């Protein structure tokens, strides 16, 4: 009798665990971690959760991917399936996480009149490096002003910058003028002077003559925004 109750309890726990995994995948598009299963189903330890996951695997209900995190696959799942991702692009969830990179936020940059970029080295953001083509030394700056609005760079955006000291005519760059003023503009080298062109019909070019200090800090390569207008 006690053995029967144990079997019944095991079957019930397996069913609850499997149902949670299915719903989690439906809602998120990827499987839960063992700790997330513990928290939701009520297992007191990861060992208990792994025991029931092993049982589900023995029953053919799921497949586990060894010791990898989030490597649980529901077998024969037909209700509300998550969109499939081509295997030649992402083979598993680990491929997604290994492409994430941490980019430091270095302060503010003017898309308007030049301003001083306040450094905030303690702030950073994690982004998909392959999507943004994060090659080289990268950093983020908060955009202040609307001088670049014609090309979709708006006040409050975050611009992703690749650190470099050279640029081609027409590149959108972050430049430092007179050792402290920092601005985001389109760059043109006019031999005897530098022209920094805003992308705003109401604003004039910034002309940097040879008697002023001028330095290219980086090339704008991406944009991040947390709202839709």
C-alpha positions as CSV (number, residue, x, y, z in Angstrom):
1,X,0.0,0.0,0.0
2,X,2.8,2.4,0.9
3,X,4.6,1.5,-2.3
4,X,1.4,2.3,-4.3
5,X,1.2,5.7,-2.7
6,X,4.8,6.4,-3.5
7,X,4.2,5.5,-7.2
8,X,1.1,7.6,-7.2
9,X,3.0,10.6,-5.7
10,X,5.9,10.2,-8.2
11,X,3.4,10.2,-11.1
12,X,1.7,13.3,-9.7
13,X,4.9,15.2,-9.3
14,X,6.1,14.2,-12.7
15,X,2.8,15.4,-14.2
16,X,3.0,18.8,-12.4
17,X,6.7,19.2,-13.4
18,X,6.0,18.4,-17.0
19,X,3.0,20.8,-17.2
20,X,5.1,23.6,-15.7
21,X,7.9,23.0,-18.3
22,X,5.4,23.1,-21.1
23,X,3.8,26.3,-19.9
24,X,7.2,27.9,-19.3
25,X,8.3,27.1,-22.8
26,X,5.0,28.4,-24.3
27,X,5.4,31.7,-22.4
28,X,9.1,32.3,-22.9
29,X,10.3,30.3,-25.9
30,X,13.0,28.5,-23.9
31,X,13.0,25.9,-21.1
32,X,13.2,26.7,-17.4
33,X,16.3,26.1,-15.2
34,X,16.3,23.5,-12.5
35,X,16.1,26.2,-9.9
36,X,13.1,27.7,-11.6
37,X,11.4,24.3,-11.6
38,X,12.2,24.0,-7.8
39,X,10.7,27.4,-7.1
40,X,7.5,26.8,-9.0
41,X,6.8,23.1,-8.3
42,X,7.9,23.2,-4.7
43,X,10.9,20.9,-4.6
44,X,13.1,21.6,-1.6
45,X,16.4,20.9,-3.5
46,X,17.7,20.7,-7.0
47,X,18.4,17.0,-6.4
48,X,14.7,16.4,-6.0
49,X,13.9,18.3,-9.2
50,X,16.6,16.3,-11.1
51,X,15.1,13.1,-9.8
52,X,11.7,13.8,-11.4
53,X,13.4,15.1,-14.5
54,X,15.2,11.8,-14.8
55,X,11.9,10.0,-14.4
56,X,10.3,12.2,-17.1
57,X,13.3,11.4,-19.4
58,X,12.9,7.7,-18.7
59,X,9.2,8.0,-19.7
60,X,10.2,9.7,-22.9
61,X,8.4,12.9,-22.0
62,X,11.5,15.1,-22.2
63,X,15.1,15.1,-23.3
64,X,17.9,16.6,-21.2
65,X,21.1,18.1,-22.5
66,X,23.6,16.9,-20.0
67,X,24.8,19.5,-17.5
68,X,23.9,22.5,-19.7
69,X,21.6,25.0,-18.2
70,X,18.1,25.4,-19.8
71,X,18.7,22.3,-21.9
72,X,15.4,20.5,-21.4
73,X,13.3,19.6,-24.5
74,X,9.7,18.5,-24.3
75,X,9.3,15.4,-26.6
76,X,6.2,15.2,-28.8
77,X,4.8,18.5,-27.6
78,X,1.9,19.6,-29.9
79,X,0.0,22.2,-27.9
80,X,1.0,25.9,-28.6
81,X,4.5,25.1,-29.8
82,X,7.1,27.8,-29.5
83,X,8.5,29.0,-32.9
84,X,11.3,26.9,-34.1
85,X,14.7,28.5,-34.6
86,X,16.8,27.2,-37.5
87,X,19.5,25.0,-36.1
88,X,22.2,26.5,-38.4
89,X,21.7,29.8,-36.6
90,X,21.2,28.8,-32.9
91,X,21.8,25.2,-31.9
92,X,20.7,25.6,-28.3
93,X,20.1,28.3,-25.6
94,X,23.8,28.2,-24.7
95,X,24.6,29.7,-28.1
96,X,22.4,32.7,-27.3
97,X,24.0,33.4,-23.9
98,X,27.6,33.0,-25.1
99,X,27.1,35.8,-27.6
100,X,26.1,38.3,-24.9
101,X,28.6,41.0,-24.1
102,X,28.8,43.6,-21.3
103,X,29.1,47.2,-22.6
104,X,30.0,50.0,-20.2
105,X,27.9,53.2,-20.1
106,X,30.3,56.2,-20.1
107,X,27.9,59.0,-19.7
108,X,26.2,61.6,-22.0
109,X,26.8,62.8,-25.5
110,X,25.3,65.9,-27.1
111,X,23.1,65.6,-30.1
112,X,22.8,69.3,-30.0
113,X,25.4,71.8,-28.6
114,X,28.5,70.1,-27.4
115,X,28.6,69.1,-23.8
116,X,31.0,67.3,-21.4
117,X,30.6,63.6,-21.2
118,X,30.1,62.6,-17.5
119,X,31.8,59.2,-16.9
120,X,29.6,56.5,-15.3
121,X,32.0,53.5,-15.2
122,X,29.9,51.6,-12.7
123,X,27.0,51.3,-15.2
124,X,26.9,48.7,-18.0
125,X,24.4,46.9,-20.2
126,X,24.4,43.3,-21.6
127,X,23.6,43.1,-25.3
128,X,23.8,40.5,-28.1
129,X,27.3,41.1,-29.5
130,X,26.7,39.3,-32.8
131,X,23.6,41.4,-33.6
132,X,25.4,44.7,-32.9
133,X,28.6,43.5,-34.5
134,X,30.6,44.3,-31.3
135,X,34.1,44.1,-32.6
136,X,36.8,46.1,-30.8
137,X,36.4,48.3,-27.7
138,X,32.8,49.3,-27.3
139,X,31.0,51.7,-25.1
140,X,27.5,53.3,-24.7
141,X,26.6,57.0,-24.4
142,X,23.2,58.6,-23.5
143,X,22.0,60.9,-26.2
144,X,21.0,64.5,-25.1
145,X,19.3,66.7,-27.7
146,X,17.8,66.2,-31.1
147,X,20.4,67.4,-33.6
148,X,20.5,63.9,-35.1
149,X,16.7,63.3,-35.3
150,X,16.6,63.1,-39.1
151,X,18.4,59.8,-39.0
152,X,16.4,58.5,-36.1
153,X,18.7,59.3,-33.2
154,X,16.5,60.9,-30.6
155,X,16.9,62.5,-27.2
156,X,17.1,59.8,-24.5
157,X,18.5,57.0,-26.8
158,X,21.6,55.1,-26.1
159,X,24.2,55.1,-28.9
160,X,26.6,52.2,-29.2
161,X,30.1,53.4,-30.1
162,X,33.2,51.5,-31.3
163,X,36.3,53.2,-29.9
164,X,38.6,54.5,-32.8
165,X,40.4,57.7,-33.7
166,X,39.8,57.8,-37.4
167,X,36.7,58.2,-39.6
168,X,35.6,58.6,-43.2
169,X,33.6,61.5,-44.5
170,X,29.9,60.9,-43.8
171,X,30.5,58.7,-40.7
172,X,28.5,59.5,-37.6
173,X,31.1,59.9,-34.9
174,X,31.5,60.9,-31.2
175,X,34.0,63.8,-31.2
176,X,35.7,65.7,-28.4
177,X,36.4,69.4,-28.9
178,X,38.7,71.6,-26.9
179,X,39.5,68.6,-24.6
180,X,36.1,68.6,-22.8
181,X,33.2,69.2,-25.2
182,X,31.7,65.9,-26.6
183,X,29.2,65.8,-29.4
184,X,27.6,63.3,-31.8
185,X,27.6,64.5,-35.4
186,X,28.3,63.5,-39.0
187,X,32.0,63.9,-39.9
188,X,33.6,65.7,-42.8
189,X,37.3,66.5,-43.2
190,X,37.6,69.7,-45.2
191,X,41.4,69.8,-45.1
192,X,41.9,73.2,-43.4
193,X,39.0,72.5,-40.9
194,X,36.6,69.8,-39.7
195,X,32.9,70.1,-40.3
196,X,30.5,68.4,-37.9
197,X,27.1,68.3,-39.5
198,X,23.9,67.8,-37.5
199,X,21.0,65.8,-38.9
200,X,18.4,68.5,-38.1
201,X,17.3,71.1,-40.6
202,X,17.0,73.7,-37.9
203,X,20.7,73.5,-36.8
204,X,23.9,74.7,-38.2
205,X,27.2,72.9,-38.8
206,X,30.0,73.0,-36.2
207,X,33.2,74.2,-37.7
208,X,36.4,73.1,-36.0
209,X,39.4,75.1,-37.1
210,X,43.0,74.0,-36.8
211,X,43.6,76.2,-33.8
212,X,41.2,74.1,-31.7
213,X,41.7,70.8,-30.1
214,X,39.8,68.0,-31.9
215,X,39.7,64.2,-31.3
216,X,37.6,61.4,-32.7
217,X,36.5,59.2,-29.8
218,X,34.6,56.6,-31.7
219,X,32.2,55.6,-34.5
220,X,28.5,55.2,-33.8
221,X,27.5,51.7,-34.9
222,X,24.2,51.0,-33.1
223,X,21.2,52.4,-31.3
224,X,19.2,51.3,-28.3
225,X,15.8,52.7,-27.2
226,X,13.4,51.7,-24.4
227,X,10.2,53.3,-25.8
228,X,8.3,53.8,-29.0
229,X,7.0,57.2,-30.0
